[in-house]
């Protein structure tokens, strides 16, 4: 009997459109639960989710039955609609186009979970843009500076 076995862990990072600080602490846990449901409904395993008012980290046990862009479209599109339908923000909520996707080995899971769980502490020392560029560099990902989000002054 033949089967396919995989083990992939991916951290997704994406920001609110224009890096505006729109995710409020009073409803962010509901948002994280909603995104958890999207991940699970797509047959992936959510390992950790957290972020700041202007960006989010989603760490999943990824199953290759679905393309990464399709999963992110579902997460971002559905969660934007969910936020807008509940009237959590004035105007229209949107996520920034694009995302970062970073893969890890099984032995790195605990460190990634700690990193995501401690976002508030982490960002007392480091801005999102600096953090994102460090991830891109650590993973040797070529990027165009024009498309890296600028921190809001």
N, C-alpha and C positions, 0 to 999 in steps of 0.2 A: 504494500500500500504506500503510495507516494503522498507526501504532504509538503507544504511550504512552511518554514519556520523563520521568523524574523525577530530581531530585537533592536529597535531604534528609538533613541531618545532625542527629542528636538525641543529646543527653547525658541519660541517665537516672541519677537519684540515688535510692537507697533505703537504709534502715537496718535493722539487726537489731532485732527486737522488743524494746521497752523500752530501746533503745540500749545493750544489754549488749555488752560487748567480748568477743565469742565467736569471731571469725574469727582463727585463729592463723596465725602466719607459716609454721609447718611444713607447713600444708596449703592456704594461700591460693592458691598458684600452681596447684594441682590444681583448686581451685574456679574460678579464672579460666579455665582451659582448658575445664572443663565448661560454663561459661556461654558461652564462645566457640562451642562446639559447638551449643548451643541457638540462639544468634543465627544461625549459619550454616545450620543445619537449617531455620530459618524463612526462608531466602533473603535475609537482610540481611548487611551486611558489618561485622564488628567492627573498629573503628579503634583503640580504646584501652580498657583496663579496669584499674582499680586502686582502692584504697580504704584504709580503716583497719580496725581490729579491730571497729568498730561500724557501718560503712556502706561503700557501694560506689558507684563511678561507672562507667557503661558507655556508651561513645560509639560510635554506629553510623551507618553509611550505611544509612538507612531506606528500605525499599521499601513503597509504600502498599497493597500487596495484603493486608496484615494490619493489623487495628486495634491501636493502641498498647496498650490494656488487655489484649488477648489475648496480645501478645508478652510484656508484663510478667508476666502470670499464668503463662505458660509458664516464663519465666526464674526467677521467685521460687518457684513451686510445685515445679518439677523440681529446682532447686538445693537447696531445703529438704529434699526427700526424699533427695537424694544425700548431703547432710551427715548426716542422721539415719541412713541405712542404713549408713554407714561408722563410726558411733559417734564422730564427731569431738568431740561435746560431751556433757556430762552432761545428762540430761533431753532435752527436745525443742527443736530449733532451729526458729525461725520468723523470717520477715522481718516488719517493721512493715507495717501496712496502708498503702496509698498509695505515692506516689512523686512525684518531680519530673521533668518532661520539658522540656528546653530546646533550642530549635532554633538552628542556626548556618548561616552561609553558607560556601561553599567556601573563601573567603579566610581564615576563622577557624580552619580545621582545625588548623594547626600550633600555635596558641596553646592551643586546647582540649586537644590531646594533651599538651603540656608541662604544663599545669595538672593533668591527671589523673595523668600520670607522676610528678609531684612532690608527691603528696599528703602523704607523710610530712613533707617540709620545710614545706609549707603549714600543716599542722596543729600545728607547733611554735609558730606565731604565732596561730592562729585555731581556735576550737572548731567542731565540726560545725554546731551550731545557728546560730551567727553566719554561717558560710559559706552555709548554706542560705537564711537570710533575705536575705543579700546577693544571692544568685541570684534569688530571688523578686522582690526590689525592682528589680534590674537589668533584668529582663524584664517589669516592670510587671504582675506577677501579683498579683491580690487574694488575700489569704489571711486566715484566721481564726486569731488568736493562740492560741486554745484547742487548735488541732490541730497547732501547730508543736511538735516534740519539745523537751522540756526536757533540758538537759545533766544528766547524772548527777552528783550532788554527791560 
